[in-house]
Amino acid sequence: MTDTVNRMPVLFAAQAVAMSARTDGLTAHAVEDLRVKAEELLPKGDGLRLAVLSFATQYEAWRRDLHALRRFGEALERDIQTALNPDRQPVRERRDIDG
């Protein structure tokens, strides 16, 4: 229960940041707020924490490149989906491998 309680604020903030990045509305304050939440609420090694810290680092380096921020926002959304559905396996569609 505590894990879920700690993850929810980070998940909501991450979704808001990802959507803002995709729509050119991202602010440094929102990214910093997300980073602080992830560092305070999630344990080291948590996949969502690593995704948030990676996004925040990329934001610092590329914050003036709107195209790059859109891509980083899309990647963060994929990481959020992975955090919400950790047991989901990617669909394999290759017939030469699967028969």
URTA-V548844 format. One line per field, one symbol per residue. ss: DSSP state (a for helix, b for strand, c for the rest). psi: psi as a letter, one per 20 degrees, with the letter a starting at -180 (. if undefined). burial: b if it has 24 or more other C-alpha atoms within 12 Angstrom, else e. Layout:
ss = ???
psi = ???
burial = ???
This chain:
ss = caaaaaaaaaaaaaaaaaaaaacccccaaaaaaaaaaaaaacccccaaaaaaaaaaaaaaaacccaaaaaaaaaaaaaaaaaaaccccccccccaaaac
psi = ghgghhhghggghggggghhhhjkjpqhgggggggggghhhqqpiphgghgghgghghgghjiinhgghgghggghhghghghhmhipqqppjphigi.
burial = eeeeeebebbbbbbbbbbbbbbeeebbeebbbbbbebbbeebeeeebbbbbbbbbbebbeeebeeeeebbbbbbbbbbbbbebeeeeeeeeeeeeeeee
